[in-house]
Amino acid sequence: MRLARALPALPARQKQVPRLNYVEQQRPRDIGAQLQVTASRVCQVLRRAIDTLRATVISV
């Protein structure tokens, strides 16, 4: 439940990238092409989203 409350607080891009990666099972290269960024940037955004969610869920 804490995760469900933490998700809406993320910036738009940090919500979109994990959804595309985990829910729609797209590869970083494909996500990057869709968002017009590099696959490396997609990985960075994904890592930041995970770190932010982890910190938020642990602190609650």
N, CA, C and O atoms as a printed pandas DataFrame, in Angstrom:
     atom_number atom_name residue_name chain_id  residue_number  x_coord  y_coord  z_coord
0              1         N          MET        A               1    0.820   -1.195    0.000
1              2        CA          MET        A               1    0.000    0.000    0.000
2              3         C          MET        A               1    0.863    1.257    0.000
3              4         O          MET        A               1    0.508    2.255   -0.628
4              5         N          ARG        A               2    1.989    1.213    0.699
5              6        CA          ARG        A               2    2.865    2.387    0.731
6              7         C          ARG        A               2    3.391    2.697   -0.663
7              8         O          ARG        A               2    3.553    3.860   -1.030
8              9         N          LEU        A               3    3.655    1.653   -1.435
9             10        CA          LEU        A               3    4.144    1.854   -2.794
10            11         C          LEU        A               3    3.085    2.557   -3.643
11            12         O          LEU        A               3    3.404    3.447   -4.431
12            13         N          ALA        A               4    1.849    2.161   -3.482
13            14        CA          ALA        A               4    0.760    2.783   -4.244
14            15         C          ALA        A               4    0.638    4.273   -3.928
15            16         O          ALA        A               4    0.270    5.065   -4.795
16            17         N          ARG        A               5    0.945    4.652   -2.699
17            18        CA          ARG        A               5    0.887    6.067   -2.335
18            19         C          ARG        A               5    2.122    6.821   -2.816
19            20         O          ARG        A               5    2.054    8.024   -3.068
20            21         N          ALA        A               6    3.249    6.124   -2.946
21            22        CA          ALA        A               6    4.500    6.772   -3.352
22            23         C          ALA        A               6    4.552    7.019   -4.863
23            24         O          ALA        A               6    5.170    7.989   -5.302
24            25         N          LEU        A               7    3.928    6.180   -5.646
25            26        CA          LEU        A               7    3.989    6.304   -7.111
26            27         C          LEU        A               7    3.500    7.644   -7.646
27            28         O          LEU        A               7    4.193    8.240   -8.471
28            29         N          PRO        A               8    2.346    8.147   -7.222
29            30        CA          PRO        A               8    1.877    9.420   -7.772
30            31         C          PRO        A               8    2.793   10.604   -7.477
31            32         O          PRO        A               8    2.734   11.620   -8.169
32            33         N          ALA        A               9    3.629   10.481   -6.468
33            34        CA          ALA        A               9    4.526   11.582   -6.104
34            35         C          ALA        A               9    5.731   11.691   -7.027
35            36         O          ALA        A               9    6.432   12.702   -7.006
36            37         N          LEU        A              10    5.982   10.670   -7.834
37            38        CA          LEU        A              10    7.124   10.697   -8.752
38            39         C          LEU        A              10    6.875   11.682   -9.893
39            40         O          LEU        A              10    5.731   11.899  -10.291
40            41         N          PRO        A              11    7.951   12.281  -10.418
41            42        CA          PRO        A              11    7.812   13.094  -11.629
42            43         C          PRO        A              11    7.300   12.229  -12.790
43            44         O          PRO        A              11    7.453   11.008  -12.774
44            45         N          ALA        A              12    6.709   12.856  -13.767
45            46        CA          ALA        A              12    6.067   12.136  -14.878
46            47         C          ALA        A              12    7.002   11.136  -15.553
47            48         O          ALA        A              12    6.612    9.992  -15.789
48            49         N          ARG        A              13    8.203   11.541  -15.860
49            50        CA          ARG        A              13    9.136   10.652  -16.563
50            51         C          ARG        A              13    9.505    9.454  -15.684
51            52         O          ARG        A              13    9.674    8.341  -16.182
52            53         N          GLN        A              14    9.628    9.687  -14.381
53            54        CA          GLN        A              14    9.975    8.602  -13.469
54            55         C          GLN        A              14    8.812    7.643  -13.241
55            56         O          GLN        A              14    9.019    6.531  -12.753
56            57         N          LYS        A              15    7.616    8.045  -13.578
57            58        CA          LYS        A              15    6.473    7.128  -13.561
58            59         C          LYS        A              15    6.386    6.359  -14.871
59            60         O          LYS        A              15    6.070    5.170  -14.895
60            61         N          GLN        A              16    6.671    7.060  -15.954
61            62        CA          GLN        A              16    6.496    6.493  -17.283
62            63         C          GLN        A              16    7.514    5.396  -17.592
63            64         O          GLN        A              16    7.145    4.345  -18.117
64            65         N          VAL        A              17    8.772    5.621  -17.277
65            66        CA          VAL        A              17    9.823    4.669  -17.640
66            67         C          VAL        A              17    9.633    3.313  -16.943
67            68         O          VAL        A              17    9.693    2.286  -17.618
68            69         N          PRO        A              18    9.408    3.266  -15.632
69            70        CA          PRO        A              18    9.182    1.947  -15.027
70            71         C          PRO        A              18    7.942    1.237  -15.579
71            72         O          PRO        A              18    7.933    0.017  -15.738
72            73         N          ARG        A              19    6.902    2.016  -15.866
73            74        CA          ARG        A              19    5.694    1.399  -16.440
74            75         C          ARG        A              19    6.003    0.749  -17.780
75            76         O          ARG        A              19    5.598   -0.384  -18.039
76            77         N          LEU        A              20    6.720    1.470  -18.625
77            78        CA          LEU        A              20    7.071    0.924  -19.930
78            79         C          LEU        A              20    7.990   -0.288  -19.791
79            80         O          LEU        A              20    7.873   -1.251  -20.549
80            81         N          ASN        A              21    8.897   -0.239  -18.828
81            82        CA          ASN        A              21    9.858   -1.315  -18.655
82            83         C          ASN        A              21    9.238   -2.549  -18.012
83            84         O          ASN        A              21    9.396   -3.659  -18.519
84            85         N          TYR        A              22    8.539   -2.363  -16.907
85            86        CA          TYR        A              22    8.035   -3.505  -16.144
86            87         C          TYR        A              22    6.646   -3.963  -16.557
87            88         O          TYR        A              22    6.391   -5.166  -16.618
88            89         N          VAL        A              23    5.752   -3.042  -16.840
89            90        CA          VAL        A              23    4.378   -3.420  -17.176
90            91         C          VAL        A              23    4.277   -3.801  -18.653
91            92         O          VAL        A              23    3.722   -4.844  -18.999
92            93         N          GLU        A              24    4.817   -2.945  -19.513
93            94        CA          GLU        A              24    4.731   -3.208  -20.951
94            95         C          GLU        A              24    5.921   -4.015  -21.468
95            96         O          GLU        A              24    5.966   -4.374  -22.645
96            97         N          GLN        A              25    6.883   -4.299  -20.592
97            98        CA          GLN        A              25    8.050   -5.128  -20.872
98            99         C          GLN        A              25    8.839   -4.673  -22.108
99           100         O          GLN        A              25    9.250   -5.484  -22.937
100          101         N          GLN        A              26    9.034   -3.366  -22.204
101          102        CA          GLN        A              26    9.845   -2.817  -23.284
102          103         C          GLN        A              26   11.298   -2.725  -22.831
103          104         O          GLN        A              26   11.578   -2.531  -21.648
104          105         N          ARG        A              27   12.201   -2.862  -23.763
105          106        CA          ARG        A              27   13.627   -2.739  -23.477
106          107         C          ARG        A              27   14.007   -1.261  -23.409
107          108         O          ARG        A              27   13.347   -0.415  -24.011
108          109         N          PRO        A              28   15.081   -0.957  -22.670
109          110        CA          PRO        A              28   15.528    0.438  -22.582
110          111         C          PRO        A              28   15.751    1.075  -23.950
111          112         O          PRO        A              28   15.449    2.254  -24.137
112          113         N          ARG        A              29   16.265    0.328  -24.889
113          114        CA          ARG        A              29   16.491    0.873  -26.232
114          115         C          ARG        A              29   15.180    1.303  -26.877
115          116         O          ARG        A              29   15.106    2.356  -27.509
116          117         N          ASP        A              30   14.140    0.476  -26.712
117          118        CA          ASP        A              30   12.839    0.798  -27.298
118          119         C          ASP        A              30   12.163    1.967  -26.574
119          120         O          ASP        A              30   11.532    2.819  -27.200
120          121         N          ILE        A              31   12.306    1.990  -25.252
121          122        CA          ILE        A              31   11.760    3.104  -24.471
122          123         C          ILE        A              31   12.465    4.396  -24.881
123          124         O          ILE        A              31   11.822    5.430  -25.061
124          125         N          GLY        A              32   13.769    4.332  -25.026
125          126        CA          GLY        A              32   14.542    5.500  -25.429
126          127         C          GLY        A              32   14.099    6.036  -26.776
127          128         O          GLY        A              32   13.973    7.246  -26.961
128          129         N          ALA        A              33   13.865    5.139  -27.709
129          130        CA          ALA        A              33   13.414    5.570  -29.034
130          131         C          ALA        A              33   12.049    6.262  -28.940
131          132         O          ALA        A              33   11.797    7.257  -29.619
132          133         N          GLN        A              34   11.193    5.730  -28.104
133          134        CA          GLN        A              34    9.857    6.299  -27.935
134          135         C          GLN        A              34    9.922    7.674  -27.269
135          136         O          GLN        A              34    9.172    8.578  -27.638
136          137         N          LEU        A              35   10.817    7.832  -26.289
137          138        CA          LEU        A              35   10.915    9.087  -25.548
138          139         C          LEU        A              35   11.967   10.034  -26.109
139          140         O          LEU        A              35   12.153   11.139  -25.599
140          141         N          GLN        A              36   12.644    9.601  -27.150
141          142        CA          GLN        A              36   13.691   10.377  -27.810
142          143         C          GLN        A              36   14.850   10.705  -26.865
143          144         O          GLN        A              36   15.328   11.838  -26.808
144          145         N          VAL        A              37   15.287    9.680  -26.125
145          146        CA          VAL        A              37   16.472    9.763  -25.275
146          147         C          VAL        A              37   17.282    8.491  -25.494
147          148         O          VAL        A              37   16.803    7.550  -26.127
148          149         N          THR        A              38   18.497    8.460  -24.976
149          150        CA          THR        A              38   19.334    7.267  -25.142
150          151         C          THR        A              38   18.879    6.169  -24.175
151          152         O          THR        A              38   18.200    6.432  -23.182
152          153         N          ALA        A              39   19.269    4.944  -24.493
153          154        CA          ALA        A              39   18.987    3.815  -23.608
154          155         C          ALA        A              39   19.672    4.026  -22.262
155          156         O          ALA        A              39   19.143    3.635  -21.222
156          157         N          SER        A              40   20.837    4.639  -22.285
157          158        CA          SER        A              40   21.552    4.939  -21.049
158          159         C          SER        A              40   20.734    5.878  -20.168
159          160         O          SER        A              40   20.660    5.683  -18.955
160          161         N          ARG        A              41   20.132    6.875  -20.761
161          162        CA          ARG        A              41   19.302    7.820  -20.003
162          163         C          ARG        A              41   18.081    7.109  -19.429
163          164         O          ARG        A              41   17.668    7.393  -18.304
164          165         N          VAL        A              42   17.509    6.200  -20.184
165          166        CA          VAL        A              42   16.368    5.421  -19.697
166          167         C          VAL        A              42   16.776    4.644  -18.441
167          168         O          VAL        A              42   16.031    4.612  -17.462
168          169         N          CYS        A              43   17.942    4.027  -18.469
169          170        CA          CYS        A              43   18.433    3.278  -17.306
170          171         C          CYS        A              43   18.652    4.197  -16.111
171          172         O          CYS        A              43   18.371    3.819  -14.974
172          173         N          GLN        A              44   19.149    5.392  -16.364
173          174        CA          GLN        A              44   19.355    6.355  -15.282
174          175         C          GLN        A              44   18.018    6.754  -14.643
175          176         O          GLN        A              44   17.897    6.804  -13.419
176          177         N          VAL        A              45   17.034    7.033  -15.473
177          178        CA          VAL        A              45   15.712    7.432  -14.974
178          179         C          VAL        A              45   15.077    6.273  -14.203
179          180         O          VAL        A              45   14.471    6.481  -13.151
180          181         N          LEU        A              46   15.216    5.068  -14.723
181          182        CA          LEU        A              46   14.665    3.895  -14.054
182          183         C          LEU        A              46   15.319    3.704  -12.687
183          184         O          LEU        A              46   14.630    3.447  -11.700
184          185         N          ARG        A              47   16.623    3.825  -12.630
185          186        CA          ARG        A              47   17.356    3.677  -11.369
186          187         C          ARG        A              47   16.926    4.748  -10.361
187          188         O          ARG        A              47   16.725    4.452   -9.184
188          189         N          ARG        A              48   16.789    5.977  -10.824
189          190        CA          ARG        A              48   16.366    7.066   -9.936
190          191         C          ARG        A              48   14.953    6.812   -9.410
191          192         O          ARG        A              48   14.682    7.039   -8.231
192          193         N          ALA        A              49   14.060    6.347  -10.267
193          194        CA          ALA        A              49   12.693    6.058   -9.835
194          195         C          ALA        A              49   12.689    4.970   -8.767
195          196         O          ALA        A              49   11.993    5.089   -7.758
196          197         N          ILE        A              50   13.456    3.923   -8.983
197          198        CA          ILE        A              50   13.534    2.827   -8.010
198          199         C          ILE        A              50   14.115    3.325   -6.691
199          200         O          ILE        A              50   13.591    3.011   -5.622
200          201         N          ASP        A              51   15.191    4.098   -6.764
201          202        CA          ASP        A              51   15.807    4.626   -5.546
202          203         C          ASP        A              51   14.851    5.535   -4.780
203          204         O          ASP        A              51   14.771    5.466   -3.553
204          205         N          THR        A              52   14.128    6.386   -5.505
205          206        CA          THR        A              52   13.174    7.297   -4.876
206          207         C          THR        A              52   12.040    6.514   -4.214
207          208         O          THR        A              52   11.660    6.805   -3.080
208          209         N          LEU        A              53   11.508    5.533   -4.915
209          210        CA          LEU        A              53   10.425    4.728   -4.353
210          211         C          LEU        A              53   10.912    3.962   -3.121
211          212         O          LEU        A              53   10.211    3.904   -2.111
212          213         N          ARG        A              54   12.087    3.386   -3.200
213          214        CA          ARG        A              54   12.631    2.637   -2.079
214          215         C          ARG        A              54   12.791    3.555   -0.857
215          216         O          ARG        A              54   12.396    3.193    0.251
216          217         N          ALA        A              55   13.353    4.708   -1.061
217          218        CA          ALA        A              55   13.545    5.651    0.050
218          219         C          ALA        A              55   12.218    6.107    0.636
219          220         O          ALA        A              55   12.087    6.248    1.852
220          221         N          THR        A              56   11.243    6.335   -0.218
221          222        CA          THR        A              56    9.936    6.789    0.240
222          223         C          THR        A              56    9.225    5.698    1.028
223          224         O          THR        A              56    8.655    5.964    2.086
224          225         N          VAL        A              57    9.256    4.480    0.522
225          226        CA          VAL        A              57    8.561    3.370    1.173
226          227         C          VAL        A              57    9.230    3.039    2.511
227          228         O          VAL        A              57    8.538    2.745    3.485
228          229         N          ILE        A              58   10.535    3.082    2.572
229          230        CA          ILE        A              58   11.255    2.770    3.812
230          231         C          ILE        A              58   11.006    3.836    4.874
231          232         O          ILE        A              58   10.890    3.518    6.058
232          233         N          SER        A              59   10.924    5.085    4.462
233          234        CA          SER        A              59   10.793    6.181    5.425
234          235         C          SER        A              59    9.368    6.330    5.961
235          236         O          SER        A              59    9.157    6.991    6.978
236          237         N          VAL        A              60    8.406    5.733    5.297
237          238        CA          VAL        A              60    6.996    5.889    5.717
238          239         C          VAL        A              60    6.669    4.973    6.860
239          240         O          VAL        A              60    5.536    4.967    7.342
